[in-house]
């Protein structure tokens, strides 16, 4: 069952109500109960003491499974803006517990991974705001459900996410270097020439015709429209006077209505 939508609605209300951090923590713990983490069986530790060489530190929440601490959580008010010191607090809990994954919950939720193959600070590999139907939120709920939770699986997920992020950055840099507007025009013209060269056409004729081609390139211009496209994901719609619904729910409701009215319909017709 998708628990994310219920969680997102509750945390949205917390943001709009300007709830205090001390009142926010019980709300967060309630959401983990929805995911199967039991207070009775000691699966949710609230501000446990962790002793370091010089002092003690107190994570806001630590999740436990089968008696072992598996995930530290740094909690801030839902109106908080993530700061470096918030990250450092979470990283200190991860280090003290010898865990590679940690969770930040404030104005958004972020999953951090401490990669063993570098000396950098832990990397954010998943981030989502409290929006129903958020793909990242639904994925996070799947990863953090008590029934299916497994530290190795979670680490492998984070490792793959980080590898993908690094690859995307690498490709982005290569494209920016290799496919600048001037380079793209030269590249396309070379492709055209190579294609027609297979037909043994006189090269001077090819060069003459290629010179007549007018090309322009503007690498990265699509990013100007990204915010507009992203906002469309959260548009709500009504059906036959219903309450506003997100697209995913709307499709399901529409299919159910159709099947109710056409019980003999075949799969192809539906």
C-alpha positions as CSV (number, residue, x, y, z in Angstrom):
1,X,0.0,0.0,0.0
2,X,1.2,3.5,-0.8
3,X,1.5,5.3,2.5
4,X,3.3,8.3,1.1
5,X,0.2,10.3,0.3
6,X,-1.1,10.1,3.8
7,X,2.3,11.1,5.2
8,X,2.7,14.0,2.7
9,X,-0.7,15.5,3.7
10,X,0.1,15.3,7.4
11,X,3.5,17.0,7.0
12,X,2.0,19.6,4.6
13,X,-0.4,20.6,7.5
14,X,2.6,20.8,9.8
15,X,4.3,23.3,7.5
16,X,1.3,25.5,7.1
17,X,0.6,25.4,10.8
18,X,4.1,26.6,11.8
19,X,4.5,23.7,14.3
20,X,7.4,23.8,16.8
21,X,10.2,21.2,16.6
22,X,9.3,19.6,19.9
23,X,5.7,19.1,18.6
24,X,7.0,18.0,15.2
25,X,8.9,15.0,16.4
26,X,5.8,13.1,17.7
27,X,4.2,13.7,14.3
28,X,7.2,12.3,12.5
29,X,7.3,9.3,14.8
30,X,3.6,8.6,14.0
31,X,4.5,8.5,10.3
32,X,7.1,5.8,11.0
33,X,4.5,3.8,12.9
34,X,2.5,3.9,9.7
35,X,5.4,2.3,8.0
36,X,5.5,-0.5,10.6
37,X,8.1,0.7,13.1
38,X,6.8,-0.2,16.5
39,X,7.4,1.9,19.7
40,X,6.3,-1.0,21.8
41,X,9.1,-3.3,20.4
42,X,11.7,-0.5,20.6
43,X,12.0,0.2,16.9
44,X,11.8,4.0,17.3
45,X,14.3,5.5,19.7
46,X,13.7,9.1,20.6
47,X,16.8,11.2,21.4
48,X,19.0,8.2,22.5
49,X,22.4,9.1,24.0
50,X,25.4,8.3,21.9
51,X,28.7,8.6,23.8
52,X,31.7,10.0,21.9
53,X,35.3,10.4,23.1
54,X,34.7,13.8,24.6
55,X,31.0,14.2,25.0
56,X,27.5,12.7,24.3
57,X,25.4,13.4,21.2
58,X,21.6,12.9,20.9
59,X,20.1,12.1,17.5
60,X,16.5,13.1,17.3
61,X,15.4,9.7,16.2
62,X,17.1,6.4,15.6
63,X,15.3,3.4,13.9
64,X,16.1,-0.1,15.2
65,X,15.4,-3.4,13.6
66,X,15.9,-6.7,15.3
67,X,17.8,-4.9,18.1
68,X,20.3,-3.2,15.9
69,X,20.4,0.6,15.1
70,X,19.9,1.0,11.4
71,X,19.1,4.6,10.6
72,X,19.8,8.0,12.4
73,X,17.4,10.9,11.7
74,X,18.1,14.6,12.0
75,X,14.8,16.5,12.6
76,X,14.2,20.2,12.1
77,X,11.0,22.3,12.0
78,X,9.1,21.9,8.7
79,X,9.8,25.6,8.0
80,X,13.5,25.1,8.4
81,X,15.9,25.8,5.6
82,X,18.6,23.1,5.4
83,X,21.9,24.4,6.5
84,X,25.4,22.9,6.5
85,X,25.3,22.6,10.3
86,X,22.2,20.4,10.1
87,X,24.0,18.1,7.7
88,X,27.1,18.0,10.0
89,X,24.9,17.0,12.9
90,X,23.4,14.1,10.9
91,X,26.9,13.1,9.6
92,X,28.2,12.9,13.2
93,X,25.4,10.5,14.1
94,X,26.1,8.3,11.1
95,X,29.8,8.2,12.0
96,X,29.2,7.4,15.6
97,X,26.8,4.6,14.7
98,X,29.1,3.4,11.9
99,X,26.2,3.6,9.4
100,X,26.5,4.8,5.8
101,X,23.0,6.1,5.5
102,X,21.1,8.8,7.3
103,X,17.9,10.8,7.0
104,X,17.2,14.5,7.3
105,X,13.6,15.7,7.8
106,X,12.8,19.4,7.9
107,X,11.2,21.4,5.1
108,X,11.9,18.4,2.9
109,X,13.2,14.9,3.3
110,X,16.7,14.0,2.2
111,X,18.5,10.6,2.2
112,X,22.3,10.8,2.6
113,X,24.9,8.2,1.8
114,X,28.5,8.1,3.0
115,X,30.3,6.4,0.1
116,X,33.3,4.2,1.1
117,X,35.2,5.0,-2.0
118,X,35.8,8.7,-1.4
119,X,36.8,11.2,1.4
120,X,34.0,13.6,0.7
121,X,31.1,14.3,3.0
122,X,28.0,12.1,2.7
123,X,26.0,12.7,-0.5
124,X,22.3,13.5,-0.8
125,X,21.0,10.7,-3.1
126,X,17.2,11.3,-2.7
127,X,15.2,14.4,-1.9
128,X,11.5,15.1,-1.9
129,X,9.1,17.8,-0.6
130,X,5.8,16.9,1.0
131,X,3.8,16.6,-2.2
132,X,1.3,13.7,-2.8
133,X,2.2,11.4,-5.6
134,X,5.9,12.3,-5.4
135,X,7.7,9.5,-7.0
136,X,10.7,10.0,-4.7
137,X,8.4,10.0,-1.7
138,X,6.7,6.8,-2.7
139,X,10.1,5.2,-3.3
140,X,11.4,6.4,0.1
141,X,8.3,4.8,1.8
142,X,9.1,1.5,0.1
143,X,12.7,1.6,1.2
144,X,11.8,2.6,4.8
145,X,8.9,0.2,5.4
146,X,9.7,-1.9,8.4
147,X,8.6,-5.2,6.7
148,X,11.0,-4.8,3.8
149,X,13.7,-2.7,5.4
150,X,17.2,-4.1,4.9
151,X,20.4,-2.1,5.5
152,X,22.3,-3.8,2.7
153,X,19.5,-3.2,0.2
154,X,19.3,0.5,1.3
155,X,23.0,1.0,0.9
156,X,23.0,-0.7,-2.5
157,X,20.2,1.7,-3.6
158,X,22.2,4.7,-2.4
159,X,25.3,3.4,-4.1
160,X,23.5,3.1,-7.4
161,X,21.9,6.5,-7.0
162,X,25.3,8.1,-6.4
163,X,26.9,6.3,-9.4
164,X,24.1,7.6,-11.6
165,X,24.5,11.1,-10.3
166,X,28.3,11.0,-10.9
167,X,27.7,9.6,-14.4
168,X,25.2,12.4,-15.2
169,X,27.7,15.0,-14.0
170,X,30.5,13.5,-16.1
171,X,28.3,13.4,-19.2
172,X,27.1,16.9,-18.6
173,X,30.7,18.2,-18.4
174,X,31.7,16.2,-21.6
175,X,28.7,17.5,-23.5
176,X,29.3,21.1,-22.4
177,X,32.9,20.8,-23.6
178,X,32.4,18.7,-26.7
179,X,29.1,20.1,-27.9
180,X,29.3,23.8,-27.5
181,X,27.3,25.6,-30.2
182,X,30.3,25.9,-32.6
183,X,31.3,22.3,-32.0
184,X,27.8,20.9,-32.6
185,X,27.5,22.7,-36.0
186,X,30.9,21.2,-37.0
187,X,29.9,17.8,-35.7
188,X,26.6,17.7,-37.6
189,X,28.2,18.8,-40.8
190,X,30.9,16.2,-40.5
191,X,28.2,13.5,-40.0
192,X,26.5,14.7,-43.2
193,X,29.7,14.6,-45.1
194,X,30.6,11.1,-43.8
195,X,27.2,9.8,-44.7
196,X,27.4,11.0,-48.4
197,X,31.0,10.1,-48.7
198,X,29.9,6.4,-48.7
199,X,28.3,7.1,-52.1
200,X,31.6,8.2,-53.6
201,X,30.3,11.7,-54.4
202,X,33.0,14.2,-55.5
203,X,34.2,15.9,-52.2
204,X,34.2,19.4,-53.7
205,X,30.5,19.0,-54.5
206,X,29.8,17.8,-51.0
207,X,31.7,20.7,-49.4
208,X,29.9,23.2,-51.6
209,X,26.5,21.9,-50.6
210,X,27.4,21.6,-46.9
211,X,28.4,25.2,-46.9
212,X,24.9,26.1,-47.8
213,X,23.5,24.5,-44.8
214,X,22.6,26.9,-42.0
215,X,22.6,25.3,-38.5
216,X,22.3,26.8,-35.0
217,X,22.7,25.2,-31.6
218,X,21.9,26.3,-28.1
219,X,23.0,23.6,-25.7
220,X,21.1,23.7,-22.4
221,X,18.2,26.0,-23.4
222,X,15.7,23.4,-22.4
223,X,16.5,24.1,-18.7
224,X,14.6,27.4,-18.9
225,X,11.3,25.5,-19.1
226,X,12.2,23.0,-16.4
227,X,10.4,24.7,-13.5
228,X,7.2,25.1,-15.6
229,X,7.3,21.4,-16.5
230,X,7.9,20.4,-12.9
231,X,4.9,22.3,-11.7
232,X,2.6,20.4,-14.0
233,X,3.2,17.3,-12.1
234,X,1.2,18.7,-9.2
235,X,-1.8,20.0,-11.1
236,X,-5.1,18.6,-9.8
237,X,-8.2,17.7,-11.9
238,X,-11.9,17.0,-11.2
239,X,-14.0,14.4,-12.7
240,X,-17.9,14.7,-12.8
241,X,-17.7,17.3,-10.1
242,X,-15.4,15.3,-7.8
243,X,-12.9,16.7,-5.4
244,X,-9.6,17.7,-7.1
245,X,-7.3,14.7,-7.7
246,X,-3.8,14.2,-8.9
247,X,-3.4,12.6,-12.4
248,X,-2.4,9.2,-11.0
249,X,-5.6,8.9,-8.9
250,X,-7.7,10.5,-11.6
251,X,-6.8,7.8,-14.1
252,X,-7.7,5.1,-11.6
253,X,-11.1,6.6,-10.8
254,X,-11.9,7.1,-14.5
255,X,-11.1,3.5,-15.3
256,X,-13.3,2.3,-12.4
257,X,-16.2,4.5,-13.6
258,X,-15.8,3.1,-17.1
259,X,-15.7,-0.5,-15.9
260,X,-18.8,0.1,-13.7
261,X,-20.7,1.4,-16.7
262,X,-19.3,-1.2,-19.2
263,X,-18.9,-4.5,-17.1
264,X,-18.7,-6.5,-20.3
265,X,-15.9,-4.4,-21.8
266,X,-12.8,-6.3,-23.0
267,X,-9.3,-5.5,-22.0
268,X,-8.6,-3.9,-25.4
269,X,-11.7,-1.7,-25.2
270,X,-10.7,-0.5,-21.6
